[in-house]
Amino acid sequence: MKIYKFTLVFLFTILLSGCEDVINVDLNTAAPKLVIDASIQWRKGTLGNEQKVKLTTTTGFYDTVIPTVSGAVVFITNSDNTTFSFIETPNTGEYFCTDFIPEINETYVLTVVLNGQTYHATETLKSVSELTTITQNDEGGFTGTEIEIKSFFNDPGDADNYYLFQFKSSHAAIPVFDVFEDKFIQGNESFGLYINEDIASGDNLDITVYGISKRYFDYMRKIITVAGGSSGGPFSTPPATVRGNIINSTNSNNFALGYFNLSETDFRNYVIQ
């Protein structure tokens, strides 16, 4: 039995050794589309006045550089018609505001004007519960060998709430995301769950929870699904286009990708024990 197993492994290794050439398949590349990354985040305990909107375009599958977009007019208005202007750091595609005023349950409108096209999106800033406790189980997961981190919070019972969790470990380049609703935990204690077999004692884990709208919950759930699950992160290359809430009011067929979201957030850094 041992000899048989060794032979299979040996033959498999030889087969793999003959398949090391990288094959690039010719793919049709669509015209670039504007991508608007407008995630307004108000971390608990901060003023929330400093915010950023980033503009890029889509690019070819094999391209490693993401093109940035300069020269746009970007601003957000609230229900009192107060305007918060976002000014670009030259030639970066990053537009910054230093006087934004976040307010829970306030409705905001994002406007982006670029090359004669005007893009709009409307969203409400949602609150989030505070993270209360973080626990670690070194015998977690299906195998009982993975490290399991639970981030607890108390869901308020007076409304339907939706959550986005982001977990970023010190050894991973891409965060892990997860979304869930309080349909079955209304008014009770619940937790965000992170399981990983590669993290070790001394590693840092950044944990952020976002309060999000129902529509953004649906959007992120689709993004995570098409990206291959939460382990791939929502910013892996998706096999399908997922439309956000941004509308081109000049030409509806020339839609932009991305999403305009506003969230109160809570953050914890946890050191793996």
C-alpha positions, 0 to 999 in steps of 0.5 A: 500500500505504501509503495502504491501511494508513493507511485501515485504521488511520483507520477502526479509530480511528473505530470505537474512538472510538465504543466508549468508554462503560463497560458494567456487566453485572448479575452475581449476587453470592453470599453473602460467604465468609471468606478466610484469608491465612495465609502464614507466611514464615521468611526466611533469617537472621531469627528468623521470630518475627513473623508475620501472618494476614489475614482478609477476605471475598469481595465483588462483582465491581465493588467496589473495597474488600475487607471486612476481618474483625474479632473472630476468635480466631486461633492456630497450634499445633505438634506439641508443642501449643505455642500461638502466638496472633495478636492483631488490630490493632483494626478491620484484619482483620490478626492478629499474632504476635511469638513464633512459633517456625519449625522446618523439617519441623515440622507446624503447625495453624492454627485460626480461630474466627469467629461460632461457626464453627471453621476448621482447616488443617494444613501443614508448614514446608518449607525452601528452597535459597539463591539463589546468582547472578543474571544479566541478559540484555538480548536475552532472550524470544522477540523478543530485545528483552526483559530476562531475569533468571535467579535461580540456586540448587542443588536438593538431591538427597535429596528431592522439592522444590517452589518458588514464585518471586515477582518484584516490580519497582519499576514494577509494582503486582502481583508476578509468580509462578511455581511449579515442581518439581525433577522434571527437575533433581533435585540440580542447579543451576536458576533462576527466570526473569523476563522483562519488556520494560518494566523498564529500567536502574536499576529494582529487582527484588525476588526471593523464592523459597519452599520449598513443599509438593506440595499448595501447589504444586498450589494455586498452579499452579491459582491462576496458571492461572485468573488468566490466567497468571503475568503477571496474578499469583495475586491477580487476579480468578479466573474460578473458585473454587480451594479451599485446605486450610482446612476448616470443622469446624463446617459443611463446606458453609461453607468458607473460601477461602485457604491456610495455608502455611509456607515458608522463603524467600530474598530478593534485591534486584537492580538492573537494569543 
